Amino acid sequence: MSKGFAGLGTTAGRTSRRRILRLAGGALTMTALGAGLTGCEDELATGGAGSTPPPRTASPEDGKGTEDGKAPAPLWTKSTSAQTYGDNDELVAVDGVVIASGDPLAALDGATGAERWSLPGGAVPGAPLLLGAGGSTLYLASGKYDGNVIGYAPASGKETWRSHLGKEYRQPRPVAVDGTQVYVIAEILEADGSSRTNVIAALNSSTGKLAWKEQRDLGTEQNGVHAAVQGRYLVYTDFKKNLTVRDTATGKQVWTQKTTKTSYGPFVVHQDLVIVPQGQRLQAFALSDGSEKWSVEAEQFTTFREPTVLDDVLYIADSGRTLRAVEPQTGKKVWQSTALKDAGAQVPRQFVRVGSTLYGATDLDKQGGVHAIDAKTGALRWTFNDKSGDFHSWLVATDGKHVFALHGKKLHALPG
């Protein structure tokens, strides 16, 4: 996902300008910057559309890397139509396919990279790709900007569900989904076509009918929202330093409070807690009433990046290149590693896990890419980088067997 021009990505203690632009105007499309910003690419990794690079060595298992400690060669590499803006929900792997947000929206076979299906105008640039329960449905804001929210079968690309919030609302965007509802945010249109307020609403994921809608406070924005659902609670953050929880059955606000720092990226919800990075502090709040349950502090002048909970462990890095594994219910340290700092490696901002290996995707950096990390100790095993110099950030997704790494328009399948 894009992080802007080279040199404008995230550095210690500074939020990426690209991230801010993505959140503030996700519907904007990028102009053709790539030609002027992309350096000479590694022919092994970027042999063109449909290329399958020859392996340097036999593919290792369980993320162990090659005998010399280098990253394994990709199983395949494909050129894609990706149009990404730097958020974790723009690359998904499900039902045997991997899908990157773009136009056309294309699903590639996870094992071979062959195209399974393609949907012209399928995704709004910057809007999330949301998977329903069990990955059975992919929910998208309509790429035709006609006010529809549409569900597709990931394996086939066939439309399975459609809903329309109403003509008085502009371009509803899905922000979260659970087993029964799709949650959207949309601008409320004035008579002159302008908008000063927005609405959050729930659409029934079986019928498409409106379950409830609630107008958000004046001054809130429809962009820059990250959301998650846990049981009866819908949780979201925005640019205005708001952390808000609503009842999923009624839409009524359970509580809201100001955060100490603006949250530009995803947070996590685990059991009865919402855990949000707030600059130098990582804070956990009770979903029921917003009371603080625990906090962790990074070293002075360092800030936490985005957290991820995988297999009941919270993983998070900070701008000082310290990586932590934390018990999400208590905040207690499982382990703390300086392996990234010792190697001069870039800070990861998104994680997936396959077996005993944690894979972390970074912003653009010569020492970045996709790190393979021992999930039990935090030791750095290897780093994969396609050496393209592309100005986009890296993204990762997994189907449990392969790790898919997206960098600009190049999608690599790495052995898991």
Stockholm file with secondary structure:
# STOCKHOLM 1.0

chainA/1-416         MSKGFAGLGTTAGRTSRRRILRLAGGALTMTALGAGLTGCEDELATGGAGSTPPPRTASPEDGKGTEDGKAPAPLWTKSTSAQTYGDNDELVAVDGVVIASGDPLAALDGATGAERWSLPGGAVPGAPLLLGAGGSTLYLASGKYDGNVIGYAPASGKETWRSHLGKEYRQPRPVAVDGTQVYVIAEILEADGSSRTNVIAALNSSTGKLAWKEQRDLGTEQNGVHAAVQGRYLVYTDFKKNLTVRDTATGKQVWTQKTTKTSYGPFVVHQDLVIVPQGQRLQAFALSDGSEKWSVEAEQFTTFREPTVLDDVLYIADSGRTLRAVEPQTGKKVWQSTALKDAGAQVPRQFVRVGSTLYGATDLDKQGGVHAIDAKTGALRWTFNDKSGDFHSWLVATDGKHVFALHGKKLHALPG
#=GR chainA/1-416 SS CBCCSTTCSCBTTBCCHHHHHHHHCTTCCCCSCHHHHCCCCCTTTCCCTTCCCCCSSCCCSTTCCCTTSCCCCCSEEEECCBCCCSCGGGEEEETTEEEESBSSEEEEETTTCCEEEEETTCSCTTCCCEECGGGCCEEEECTTCSSEEEEECTTTCCEEEEEECCTTEEEEEEEEECSSEEEEEEEECCTTSCCSEEEEEEEETTTCCEEEEEECCTTCCSSSCEEEEETTEEEEECTTSEEEEEETTTCCEEEEEECSSCCCSCCEEETTEEEEEETTEEEEEETTTCCEEEEEECCTTCCBCCCEEETTEEEEEBTTSCEEEECTTTCCEEEEECHHHHHTCCCEEEEEEETTEEEEEESSCTTCSEEEEETTTCCEEEEECCCCCCSBCEEEEECSSEEEEEETTEEEEEEC
#=GC SS_cons         CBCCSTTCSCBTTBCCHHHHHHHHCTTCCCCSCHHHHCCCCCTTTCCCTTCCCCCSSCCCSTTCCCTTSCCCCCSEEEECCBCCCSCGGGEEEETTEEEESBSSEEEEETTTCCEEEEETTCSCTTCCCEECGGGCCEEEECTTCSSEEEEECTTTCCEEEEEECCTTEEEEEEEEECSSEEEEEEEECCTTSCCSEEEEEEEETTTCCEEEEEECCTTCCSSSCEEEEETTEEEEECTTSEEEEEETTTCCEEEEEECSSCCCSCCEEETTEEEEEETTEEEEEETTTCCEEEEEECCTTCCBCCCEEETTEEEEEBTTSCEEEECTTTCCEEEEECHHHHHTCCCEEEEEEETTEEEEEESSCTTCSEEEEETTTCCEEEEECCCCCCSBCEEEEECSSEEEEEETTEEEEEEC
//
